[in-house]
Amino acid sequence: MMQINPEFTAYFADQTALFDQVMALRGKVYRELENRRTQRIILGNNAYFIKQHFGVGWKEIVKNLLQLRLPVLSAKNEWQAIQKLKLLNIPTQTIVGYGCRGLNPASRQSFLITQELPKHISLEDFCVSWRSQPPSFRLKQRLIREVARIARLLHEHGVNHRDFYICHFLLDLNDYSHDNITIYLIDLHRAQLRQQTPARWIIKDLAGLYFSSKDIGLTRRDVLRFMKEYRNTSLSSILNKETYFLAEGERTWRSVISKTCKIILREK
């Protein structure tokens, strides 16, 4: 299977071996693993990112299955997840092309091509100085509300990210003010799509988000603002039904704290 926009195929004179030509593209490597490579390439006057999957091998498949995890076999996962986010009005990458070949799951090859995003900065880098140089109240509130909105929409519509850290939220610097922000969610190759998101995967996403933002100086009120937007309900309802995020409360939030503690211990 292969779907590539005409604007991209126009760069290749030989259309008969397009899959091989795309897999042979070389540019600036951003990440390279044994079976996957992420690159930035420039063709004509346009910049693209391409993820190339070269087959995970049976060893990796068996290891994931023994750990009760679904292995990521190709770029199809991310291709489907990006399309889902577009339907949910969550800013993300724009797909230019996708291709997959091979029936053997261990040796299946695939690629995903996306347009380069506008000038941006990850929230991890944007927020790194908040403890010493706090942002304005309005800006912090706006960012928290948007991240919570994205999390709510994902989980309400059967999507969990599995790498839900603030480094994967990119702030658009070309369309940025205290009142107007755009945040892109990226790195969706491990995302899962279902009719309904299981509680354990919601907890894992929220714990990853909490863990990755624990050192940027968020207050209890900031966390409550996140809960308010994520639950899409009033603060009084949260206080009555769930009490405090960091103390006793509804099972989901207690489980998030427990999961976060496990992540912290694992990272030490």
Phi and psi in degrees as a GROMACS rama.xvg file:
@    title "Ramachandran Plot"
@    xaxis  label "Phi"
@    yaxis  label "Psi"
@TYPE xy
-153.649  130.817  MET-2
-132.98  115.068  GLN-3
-134.706  134.57  ILE-4
-63.2951  143.009  ASN-5
-55.504  -32.3516  PRO-6
-60.2086  -30.2931  GLU-7
-86.8135  -42.0303  PHE-8
-64.7352  -21.4991  THR-9
-64.0516  -18.2383  ALA-10
-75.5715  -12.2177  TYR-11
-113.198  126.489  PHE-12
-74.2988  -36.9522  ALA-13
-96.5404  108.271  ASP-14
-88.8207  -4.70064  GLN-15
-80.4337  -24.5075  THR-16
-124.923  46.2904  ALA-17
-63.6757  -41.2388  LEU-18
-58.7233  -48.2878  PHE-19
-62.3708  -37.9127  ASP-20
-67.2018  -38.955  GLN-21
-66.5353  -41.9321  VAL-22
-67.9286  -20.9465  MET-23
-90.7916  -4.87764  ALA-24
-61.0094  142.35  LEU-25
-132.301  137.367  ARG-26
-151.214  -148.223  GLY-27
-81.4024  119.704  LYS-28
-81.5587  124.938  VAL-29
-97.7059  -31.6918  TYR-30
-155.356  136.505  ARG-31
-139.919  120.991  GLU-32
-114.189  -179.587  LEU-33
-60.6549  -34.9059  GLU-34
-123.647  12.6263  ASN-35
-152.351  140.636  ARG-36
-134.827  135.935  ARG-37
-115.626  125.415  THR-38
-133.608  155.041  GLN-39
-104.819  125.383  ARG-40
-124.362  150.847  ILE-41
-120.594  123.444  ILE-42
-127.127  125.422  LEU-43
64.6369  -128.125  GLY-44
-106.398  15.7164  ASN-45
-115.866  145.745  ASN-46
-109.58  138.976  ALA-47
-134.846  158.841  TYR-48
-111.878  137.549  PHE-49
-129.297  129.755  ILE-50
-106.624  123.177  LYS-51
-113.395  124.583  GLN-52
-107.293  131.523  HIS-53
-112.793  11.3298  PHE-54
101.671  126.154  GLY-55
-85.8001  -21.199  VAL-56
84.1825  152.436  GLY-57
-66.4001  -31.2824  TRP-58
-59.823  -45.0908  LYS-59
-67.8795  -38.7164  GLU-60
-63.3293  -48.0044  ILE-61
-63.0035  -42.2863  VAL-62
-59.6923  -45.0053  LYS-63
-64.523  -41.9548  ASN-64
-65.9337  -38.1546  LEU-65
-65.6637  -27.7859  LEU-66
-91.5892  10.6143  GLN-67
59.9988  37.0007  LEU-68
-117.725  144.399  ARG-69
-81.6793  120.659  LEU-70
-69.4271  146.207  PRO-71
-87.5503  110.119  VAL-72
-93.4873  -20.3612  LEU-73
-162.497  -176.245  SER-74
-77.8565  -3.68118  ALA-75
-58.6082  -38.9049  LYS-76
-53.5118  -52.0353  ASN-77
-69.8543  -37.7029  GLU-78
-57.0635  -46.9246  TRP-79
-69.5691  -39.0082  GLN-80
-65.4973  -41.7437  ALA-81
-62.3664  -42.2291  ILE-82
-62.2239  -38.8822  GLN-83
-64.8911  -42.9583  LYS-84
-64.2411  -36.7797  LEU-85
-60.561  -41.0603  LYS-86
-65.667  -29.9786  LEU-87
-87.9901  1.77109  LEU-88
63.7302  38.3537  ASN-89
-105.569  117.048  ILE-90
-58.0961  132.599  PRO-91
-155.556  -167.026  THR-92
-72.4219  158.217  GLN-93
-105.859  124.429  THR-94
-76.013  133.562  ILE-95
-106.362  -35.0278  VAL-96
-161.888  153.822  GLY-97
-147.327  140.035  TYR-98
-149.135  148.515  GLY-99
-151.044  137.291  CYS-100
-146.551  148.845  ARG-101
110.47  128.863  GLY-102
-85.8038  -28.174  LEU-103
-71.8623  116.086  ASN-104
-63.3935  -23.5141  PRO-105
-79.7736  -24.7147  ALA-106
-118.545  12.1741  SER-107
-63.5067  133.771  ARG-108
-108.023  147.932  GLN-109
-161.373  167.007  SER-110
-148.767  155.865  PHE-111
-135.807  125.968  LEU-112
-113.573  130.808  ILE-113
-130.953  154.384  THR-114
-69.1771  147.294  GLN-115
-66.9069  136.299  GLU-116
-73.013  158.699  LEU-117
-59.8147  170.723  PRO-118
-52.5287  129.781  LYS-119
-151.319  171.707  HIS-120
-143.567  140.642  ILE-121
-70.1815  151.018  SER-122
-64.2476  -27.1413  LEU-123
-60.3454  -45.1472  GLU-124
-76.8155  -35.7391  ASP-125
-66.7439  -33.6009  PHE-126
-97.806  -0.0813063  CYS-127
-62.0534  -26.9672  VAL-128
-99.7398  9.14456  SER-129
-61.7101  -32.2704  TRP-130
-64.6262  -41.3048  ARG-131
-91.2849  -27.6207  SER-132
-131.997  80.5021  GLN-133
-60.6235  142.91  PRO-134
-75.6636  171.626  PRO-135
-65.608  152.634  SER-136
-58.4537  -41.178  PHE-137
-64.4366  -42.08  ARG-138
-67.4533  -46.3752  LEU-139
-61.8789  -41.8943  LYS-140
-62.3576  -41.5881  GLN-141
-65.2763  -42.3578  ARG-142
-65.3092  -43.5518  LEU-143
-61.9603  -42.9827  ILE-144
-64.0508  -38.7483  ARG-145
-71.8119  -40.9831  GLU-146
-63.2276  -41.3055  VAL-147
-65.2048  -38.3782  ALA-148
-61.9349  -43.9637  ARG-149
-61.9886  -45.84  ILE-150
-60.8962  -43.52  ALA-151
-63.0358  -46.8282  ARG-152
-62.1651  -41.2167  LEU-153
-58.064  -54.8755  LEU-154
-71.4003  -30.5248  HIS-155
-70.5817  -20.9597  GLU-156
-116.523  27.4415  HIS-157
79.1064  20.1101  GLY-158
-114.478  133.164  VAL-159
-128.589  144.453  ASN-160
-85.4445  -43.7618  HIS-161
79.4233  -14.4157  ARG-162
-134.391  54.4681  ASP-163
-85.778  70.8311  PHE-164
-113.681  157.439  TYR-165
-67.5206  -15.7251  ILE-166
-68.9331  -16.0093  CYS-167
-98.0204  7.70465  HIS-168
-105.515  119.409  PHE-169
-110.932  124.139  LEU-170
-87.0835  124.048  LEU-171
-72.2851  115.749  ASP-172
-85.1637  -11.5875  LEU-173
-84.6734  -16.6905  ASN-174
-132.68  57.6652  ASP-175
-128.812  126.397  TYR-176
-153.11  175.508  SER-177
-65.3181  -24.7239  HIS-178
-103.587  -16.6014  ASP-179
-133.797  113.982  ASN-180
-134.358  152.767  ILE-181
-127.877  126.679  THR-182
-119.533  123.935  ILE-183
-94.9361  139.607  TYR-184
-103.949  127.067  LEU-185
-127.079  -174.455  ILE-186
58.551  62.5382  ASP-187
-101.566  17.5923  LEU-188
-68.6409  -18.7972  HIS-189
-105.493  3.08841  ARG-190
-60.9645  149.863  ALA-191
-119.083  139.919  GLN-192
-120.779  128.399  LEU-193
-143.355  178.05  ARG-194
-69.9399  -36.0657  GLN-195
-142.929  136.41  GLN-196
-79.3485  121.397  THR-197
-62.5939  149.041  PRO-198
-58.2345  -38.569  ALA-199
-63.6045  -32.2165  ARG-200
-82.0446  -28.9138  TRP-201
-62.787  -46.7577  ILE-202
-61.2794  -41.9238  ILE-203
-62.9706  -43.7301  LYS-204
-60.999  -49.6027  ASP-205
-66.1645  -35.423  LEU-206
-66.3337  -39.9207  ALA-207
-63.1033  -40.1164  GLY-208
-65.5772  -44.2397  LEU-209
-66.6334  -42.8834  TYR-210
-60.917  -44.6702  PHE-211
-74.5762  -12.5995  SER-212
-112.421  6.6715  SER-213
-69.0733  -19.7086  LYS-214
-105.818  11.8743  ASP-215
-98.3741  5.03203  ILE-216
90.1193  27.1809  GLY-217
-71.941  142.941  LEU-218
-98.374  172.335  THR-219
-59.8037  -38.1383  ARG-220
-64.4746  -37.1981  ARG-221
-61.8863  -42.6506  ASP-222
-64.7147  -39.6239  VAL-223
-65.1875  -35.8005  LEU-224
-64.2493  -40.1371  ARG-225
-61.811  -46.4376  PHE-226
-60.1258  -40.5475  MET-227
-60.8843  -46.2975  LYS-228
-72.4345  -39.7053  GLU-229
-65.0525  -40.7046  TYR-230
-80.7913  -15.1745  ARG-231
55.9065  46.9214  ASN-232
-144.623  179.103  THR-233
-77.0267  155.827  SER-234
-64.6948  -36.4276  LEU-235
-63.0573  -36.9416  SER-236
-65.3065  -40.0119  SER-237
-65.2319  -43.6343  ILE-238
-65.4676  -35.5707  LEU-239
-74.1215  -40.9215  ASN-240
-94.8641  -30.8756  LYS-241
-118.943  -4.54783  GLU-242
49.1279  -134.621  THR-243
-98.9284  143.836  TYR-244
-60.5415  -36.2118  PHE-245
-96.1182  4.56326  LEU-246
-126.5  -140.718  ALA-247
-70.2881  155.719  GLU-248
170.828  -172.247  GLY-249
-61.2441  150.633  GLU-250
-54.0448  -42.5118  ARG-251
-56.2784  -47.4536  THR-252
-71.4335  -37.2034  TRP-253
-62.317  -40.752  ARG-254
-67.2019  -34.4485  SER-255
-61.0277  -45.5373  VAL-256
-63.1997  -42.8252  ILE-257
-62.3205  -44.0775  SER-258
-66.2191  -38.7576  LYS-259
-61.5891  -42.2926  THR-260
-60.9469  -38.4734  CYS-261
-65.6422  -39.6531  LYS-262
-63.8375  -42.9047  ILE-263
-59.7884  -45.1258  ILE-264
-65.5928  -36.7384  LEU-265
-68.2536  -33.3567  ARG-266
-78.6589  -17.2314  GLU-267
